[in-house]
Amino acid sequence: MSFRPAVSLSGVGILGELRAPRERTSLLDPGLLRIPGLLAFSASTVFSRGKEYYAPRSLHRLQADITLYTGLLNDLRCAPGTCVAPSRYVLADHVLAKAIRVVDFRAGVPGTGNEQLAPFFETITQCARLIADGLLGRPTPSSRSGLPRSMPPLPAANQEAVPRAFVEGDNHLLTLTAARTAPRPGGPVVGVLLGGGAAAAVTAAAWNTGMSLIKVSRYDDTARGGSQVWGTPLDAGHEATVIDDNCGTGDTLKAAAALVEGLTGRAPARRAVEWHWEKLLRGRVYEHPGRVFAPEESDVLAPWAFRHHRLVNTLAEHLTNGGSHPRLTTADWLAHSHTVLAMLADALPEQMWTDAPLELLREIRQADRHSRRGVPDAWTDLVNRCHDCAGPRPHLVPGQAEPSDADAAGHL
């Protein structure tokens, strides 16, 4: 089944933010425009993620923001001639990122139990569903979201602690594309904190399955890891899927898979949203030294090249310090990923593992029906594909066909 996102690839930045002409702020709830740092603006464009999305914040501040944003989400209503979809997406995206940061920190605090994190998991799950539904054009209820209006109090000793704020796993369109690859087991998705948290939540929402999180790291925050599983319990009756934001050497995925297998007695499937295809090209074609994942040993290979953490964090830091959003978009990243994979396919023609990722990239490019539009407009994309509009539908872009019900439903 084809992958047809509801938004243009060029309307999604490389970091994962949605973009639209500045005049489209009229499609947003006025309350969002009054929150400092929630959105970002240039002379001509509005971005769904402002500096608050990336800035390091204390647990107390994160929890206060989550309470504010979920309150707005619960109270959103359609205004005549507009749609709640853009506002709902912006708030859900911000809440998801902040809630995962809180869980990442508290999962490393001795004595933390699932009951203490249950409200956060409910919030993460519901926000991930809103995000997946928005990007896929799936119908969403127009009623209150039902998100928890408050969170359990933080331990006094942790209130001023500042959780990790990395953002490698937060381009949800990349995650949904990776989720399109097969096969997909019927058990829960187990995300590797921190970067794999958002990836697991959005993948589970797309697959309509349970979501768990584990804290395994081979690089940073290793002292706060452990063997506990938070969220949906794991059992031997269903094959789980371990997912991380990216895979370079494969060490983290192997360690996480070993942890899950030790708990269930069954080896899980292993996935990543992005793969270090450039490193594989350097190692196998240019014969550079260094360890890299073995594609022959991987369960599922997604088509996206690795947005290296130095690149992603540099771009986010630039925005946080008052700079502008990068011009690179997901459409540009598709072209880059296709180039690297095509080079691998040409240089190693006897290998077959490039076939499926390359085919998926071609499929996405063909399905990007809005790619020829001069100005990307994610807000209008969401409004035109939403199912909870009040009053008359906003005018479609000239030349754009009215989507059929089957198109609007979206698939994986």
RATA-V167546 format. One line per field, one symbol per residue. ss: DSSP state (a for helix, b for strand, c for the rest). phi: phi as a letter, one per 40 degrees, with the letter a starting at -180 (. if undefined). A space follows every 50 residues. Layout:
ss=???
phi=???
This chain:
ss=ccccccccaaabbccccbbbbaaaaaaccaaaaccccccbbcccbbbccc aaaacccbaaaaaaaaaaaaaaaaacccccccccaaaaaaaaaaaaaaaa aaaaaacccccccaaaaaaaaaaaaaaaaaaaaaaacccccccccccccc cccccaaacccbcccccccccaaaaaaaacccccccccbbbbccaaaaaa aaaaaaacccbbbbcccccccaaacccccbbcccccccccbbbbbbbccc aaaaaaaaaaaaaaccccbbbbbbbcaaaaaaaaccccccccccaaaccc cccbbcccaaaaaaaaaaaaccccccccbaaaaaaaaaaaaaaaaaaccc cccaaaaaaaaaaaaaaccccccccccaaaaaaaaccccccccccccccc ccccaaaaaccc
phi=.cbbccbcdccbccchccbaddccdccccdccccccgcbbbbcbbbbcbc cccbccbcdccdcccdccccccccccbccdgbbcdccccdcccccdcccc cccdcccccdgcbccccdccccccccccccccccccgccbcccdcgcdca bcccddcbdccbccbcbccbcccccccccccbcbcccccbccccdccccc cccccccfbcbbbbbbabbbfccbcibcbbhcccaccbccbcbbcabbcg cccccccccccccbgbcccbbacbbcccccccccbcgcchcadbccccca bccccccddccccccccccccgcbccccbccccccccccccccccccbcc cbccccccccccccccccccccccbdacccdcccbcbbcbgccdcccdgc cccccccccgbb
